[in-house]
């Protein structure tokens, strides 16, 4: 298969991959101008020359995918010395390893005023957005961006299996009086971030429900961001969307844990309980 066809397919499937390309050769080497692709699942397309050079370059590309950072791999086709790969050709090759991470995926449960604004802003930030609701009219609302994937059902027990959540998913619950049901369905699913649009009072009540009625341990309960969002005094749906996406971006960029440890998680203002309807 053509390497660029594979690349296009991986992008469509939203899978991360690394593109390895020879950028410099000195002396004798198997290939002087070549590239290959490595997917997050280990799929390989193309070759930069085979042998130990390619094997070690692939190993470095796997590390780069895990780290989420591009790098340059240097290999000397020799058996001893710095960057030696265990070959007798005598040349040297530098390979640029470009990491293309998957797009972050945001799942919005509830298609009311706030989540419509979150969807609009998230798309501008290059998130893939799925919106779910039990009300068909909400999913066809003209202010819901066309680029959103839509998932409907009679209840969130039906909806949740259709979402396709995984350990990199970001989930926001802001429903029309169905927050508890949605939370019960999602809390045991894989996710990276789970946030609930609620006042402090409502968030406290739902946390107690998770502990006492569902028997959730403290580690699971603590993962729930509620009230969600950074405390910027937000009141309008658009302002709340900025607050929520700011917290999600912080989590996505890897600074969420340190930031939460440094300050109390107060979330947005109590006005949010009113804003969740519709």
N, C-alpha and C positions, 0 to 999 in steps of 0.2 A: 504493500500500500504506500502511496505517496506520503511523505512526512507531513506535508502541509494539509492533506486531507485528514490525517490523524489529529493534527493540531486543531483543525476546525471542529472536529467531532468532540474532542476533549473540552473545548471552550463551550460548545453547545450543551454538553453534559455537566458543565460547571465543575470540572475536575482540575486540580492544580497539576502543573507539569514543569519540567525544566528543559530548556533548549540548550544543547551543548554545541558550540561552534569553535572550530580551530581558528585562532586569530594570529598565531605566529608559529613559524617553523624555522628551525636552524639545523643544517646538516641533513643526514639521511633519516627519513621518517615514512611510515606507510601511507599517510594521506597528508596533502598540503592544504586542501580547501574542502572541508566537509563539515556536516552537522548531523546531529542525531537528537532524538527526543526521548525523555524518560517521564512517564506519568507517575502520579502519586501511588498507583497500585502496582508499579513495577513494569508496566508495559513499555517496551523499547521499540523504536522505529529509527532506521538509518544506522550508520556506522561512522566512526571517526578513525577507523583503521584496525580495530580488533586488538587482540592480545592483552597484555597486562596494562598497557597505557589506557585502553578503553575501559577495562575492568575497574581500574582505580579511579578513572574519571567518573564512571557511573556511581561508584561508592561515594565519591565526594558530592555528586549531584543529589544523591539520596539525603545526605546530611544537609545540603543546602535547602532541599524541599522541607525538611523537618524544621529548619531554622527560619524558613521564609525569607532568605536573603541570597541574592546573587553573589557570585564570586568568580575568581579565576583559578584554574587548576594548572600547575606547572609540572611537566613530566620530562625527565631526561631518560633517553633510551640507553641506559647503562645499568650495570649491576651494583655499583657502589657510588656513594657520595650523595649530596643533597638532591632530593626529588627523583632519585633513581627508581625506575619501575621494574628492573630486572630483565633488561633486554640488551642485546649486543649491537643494535643498529648504530648507536653513536650520536644520534641527533637529539633534538629537544623540541618539545611541542608545548604551546600554551593554549588552553581551552577556556573560553568564556562560558560560564554556566549561568544562564539567565533564568530566574525563577518567576513563573507566572502563577500566582496564587488564585484560588477559586474566588469568585465574587462572594462577599458575605450575603447570607440569606436572612431576611427579616420576615417573620410570620406575625400578622396582625389579626388577632381574634376580636372581631367586632369591626363593623365598617361605618361607625358613626363619625361625627365631626372631627374628633381628635385624631383618630386613626387615618382618616382621609388626608389630613394635613401631614401626619407622620409619613404616610406612603409617598406623598408628593416630594417631601424633602429627602426621604431615603433614596428615591430613584435618582435625584440629583447628585447624591453621594455615591452612586454606582452600586447600590444594594439591589439584589433581586428581592422583589416584594410579593408575598402571597397574602391575600386578604380573605378571611373566612367569616361567615355570618350565617345565622339561621333565618334571617329575614331576606328573601330574594330581592326585594326592592332596594335594600341597602347595597347589594352587590351590583346593581345596575344604576346606582346614583351617578348623575352626570359629573359630579366633582371627584369621583374616584378615578385616578389616572388609568388610561387604557392599558398601559404597560404592566399593570398588576395582574398576577394570576389570581383567579377567584375560585374559592371552594365553598360550596353550600351543603346544607344538610338539615334534617329536622332538629338535631341537637348536636352538642359537641362530642358526644360519644360516637356519633357517625362521622363527624368532621375530622377529628384528630387523626385517625389512621390514614386519611387521605393526604395529610400535610407532608409526610416524609421527613420528619424531624431527625436531626442527628446531632452529634456532639459539637457542631459548629453553628447550630441554629440560634438565632436571636428571636425571642418570642415576647410579644406585648399583648396583654389582655386588657381590653377596654370595651366591654360588651354592654348591651342594653338589658341590665338586670339578670345577666347570666354569668357573672364573674365566678361565682362559686363553682358552678358546673364545669366551666372551662378550666378553672384551676385544678379541680379534682382530676380531670382527664389528662392535663399536660404535666402535672408535677412529677409524675414517674416516668415521663418520656425523656429521651436524651436531648440535651440542649446546652448551649454555652451561657445563655443569658435568658432569664425569665423575669419579666416586669409586670406589675399590676398597677393600673391607673386607679388610685383610690386615695381617700383621706387617711390620715394617721389612725383615726378611730376604726375605719373599715378595715384597714390593713391589719391592725391589732386583732380584730375579731376573726379575720380569715386565718391568721397565723395560729390562733388558739384552736380553730376548727381543724387545721392540719394536724396539730399535735394530739388533741383529745379525741377527735372523731375518726381520723384516718390513721392515727398512730405513727405519724411521721417523726423521724429523729431530728435533732436540732441541726445537724449538718444540712439536711435537705431543706428544712424551713429557712435556714439562714441564707440559702442561695436565692430566695425570692427577693427581688427588689421591689419594695412597696413601703411607702409611696415611691414610685419610680421617677427618674429624672433628677437633674441637678437643680438645686434650689436657687432659682433666679427670679422668684416672684412672679412666675408665669400665670396668666389668667386666661387669655384667649386661646382657642385651639391651635393657632399658628405658633404662639409663644410656647405653649406646652410641648408642641412637636419639637421645637428647638431644644428645649430642656431634655426631652427624652432621647433625641438623637445624639445630643452631646454626651450623655451617659453611655449610650451604646457605642459610640465611636471611641470613647475612653476605654471601654472594655475591649473593643476589637483591637486597639493599638497596644494593648498589653499594660496599660497604666492603671487599670481599674482597681486592682487589689491594693496597691500602694496608696492610691488616693483615698479609698474607703477606710483604710487603717488610720489615715491622718486626720480624718474629720468624721463627725457623726453623719449618718445617712438620713438626712431629714427629708429629702425628696422635695417635690413641688408643693405648692400651697394647698390647703384644705379645699379650695375652690374646685379641685379636680373631681370631687364626688358629684358635683352638679354637672360638670362637663362630660361625664361618662355617658349620659343619656343621649339618645339620638344618634 
